[in-house]
């Protein structure tokens, strides 16, 4: 699936407008780098989406591990890119200022890989539970799984806040779960397993051993 040429990417234009409203000087370096990378690869994809998306069949059975790195930074269309990058913009600004650029970059890389791994585990479980091998071929792209993980972190570092989900005020610690269900109901084509994988990775960091493991590996 190649990017279609010769049309106006309204989502991309709107994203650039959002960035201009904030101002490049107000966007921390790693957050800005993630935005630039995703926009660049949207305009100049390394491979067709069918060759970068992550699935049990491609990632596990065929051992195409590069998809763990490539799938989060490729998007299906300009609106997919827009919604993910606007979300990254706000979460990145808050978290990078809180955690520092070096650690935030480390988190982005680790989360990008782990979300893909957990996604494959969830899809493999569905194969067994539902007795349906089609889940092995469910192939996902996009940064939204990582964004769900970052949302868990943001809620962890900013407890007690209230989020608005579809007009309803929800305590932030529950917001990611409500969003998980709401997004799936509104847009059934989105990857429920991919978003759930992001939440689980975020919880592994805030409530599990992941943060300690990352610090040990980094010598911190």
N, C-alpha and C positions, 0 to 999 in steps of 0.2 A: 504493500500500500504506500504509494508515494504521495508526497505533499502536492496538492493541486496548485498549479501556477496560474497567473493571469487574472486573479481576482483580488478584491480588496479584503484584507483580513481585519474585519471590524473589531474583533476581540483583541488583536495585537495593537491596533491603534488606540483602543480604549486603555489598554495596559500602559502604553507609553504616556498617555495623558495622565493617568494616575501617578506614574513615577514623576512626571514633570511637576505635578501639583505638590508633591512632597519635597522634591528637590534632591538631586543626586548627592549633594553635600550632606544631606540629613539621613542618608541610607548607609549603614555600616558596611565595611568592605566585603565581608563574606556573604552577607545577604545580597548585596549588589552583584557579586560574582555569580551567585546561584541564579539570579534573574537573567543576567547576561548570557550565561551558559545555556539555560533553557530556551531563551529566545533565539539564540544563534542556532541551536540544534533543531528548533522548529523550522527555521528558514533553510537550514542546511543539514538535514538529517544524515547521520552516518550511514544508516541502512534503512530499508523499508521497515515499517512498523512490525510486520510479520516476522522480521529477523531480529528485533530487539525486545519484543514483549516477553514477559516471564510467565512460564507455566510449568506444571509438574513434568509434562512430556519433554519440553525443550530444556528446562533448567536442570532437572534431575536425571531423567532417563537418558537424554542425549548429552548430558554433562556440559551444556553450553553456559558455563558459569559467568561469562561476560555479560549476560543478560541481567544479572543482579545489579550491575552498575549502569547499564544502558537503559533499562526499562523506566527507571524513575525520571530520567531527564529527556524523555521523548513524549510527545503529546499527540492525541488523535486529531485535534483541530484547534483553531484559534480560540474558541471559547473555552475549551478544556484548558488550554494554556493560560488564558486570562484569569479564570476563577482560581486556579492553583497558584499563580504567581502573585495575585493580589493578596491571597491568604498568606503566602510566604512573606510578602512585603511587611505586613503588620506583625506577624509572629516573629519574623527575623529581627526586626528593629528592636522589639522588646527583649527577646532572649539573647541576642548578641550583645546588647548593652549590659545585660545582667550577668552573663557568663564569660564574656570576653571573646574576641574573635577567634583565637586559636582553639579554645575548647569547643566553641560553637561549630567551627569547621570540622573538628573531629567527630562531633555528634552527628552532623549531617552525613558524613561518609559512612559511619557505623550504622546509623539508622537506615540509610538507603539500602545497604546490603541486608541487614537483618529483617527489614520489612518484607523483602523478596523471599527470604528463607521461610519466615513464618507464614507468608502467603501460600507457599508451596505446601507446607505442612497442613494448613487448614484445608486446602483443596484436596490433598491426599486423604485427609480424614473424611471429607465429603464423599470421595470415591467409595470408601469402605462402608460408611454409614448408610449412604443412599443406594449403594450397589449400582452406581452409575459412572462408568468410565469416562463419560464426556467431561467430567470436572478436571481430568488430567490435561485436557486441551484448552481449558479456559485461560486465555492469554491476556495479560494486563500491562498497560503502560500508564505513566503519569506519576506526578509527585504527591498525589493526595494521600497515599499511605504514610509517607514521611510527615506530611502536614498534620495528620491525626496524631502521630506520635509527638510532634512539637506542641500540639494543643494540650496534650496531657501534661507536658512539662510546664507550659505557660500557666495552666491552672494550679499546678503544684507550687510554683514560685509566687503565685498571686492568689492565695486562698481567700475564701470569703466573698469573692466577686459573684455578680449575677450576670448571666449571658442571656441574650434574646435569641430564641430559636423559633422561627416562623411566628414571631409576635408574642411568644410566650416567654415569661421570665423564668429562667431555670438556674439553680445554683451551678456555678461553673464546674464543680467536681462531677456533676451528672451530665453536663452539656454535651460532651463528646459522645456519650451513649445515645442521647436523644437525637443528636445530629446524624449518628450512624443509621438509625432507623428511619429518620425523616428523609434523608437523602435517598435511601433505597426505595422508599415509597414514592417519592416525587420523580426520581429518575431511575427506574428499574434496571437500566442498562449499565449503571455504575457498578464497580466491583465491591460488593459487600465484604467479601473475604479480604480484599486489599485494604479497605478502611479498618476492618476489625484487626488485621495484622498490625496496622499502625498504632492503634490503641494499646494492643498487647505489648508492643515494643516500648511504648512510652511508659507503661506500668512496670515493665522489667527494669527500666532505668530509675523510676521514682520509688518503687516499692520492692524491687527485686535486687539481684546481685549485679546487674549490668553496669551500674555506675562504678562500683568497686573494681570490677574486672577491667573496665576502661582505664581507670586511674592506675591500676597496677601495670597494665600494658604500656601506659604512657610514662610510667616512673614517677607519678605524682604522689 
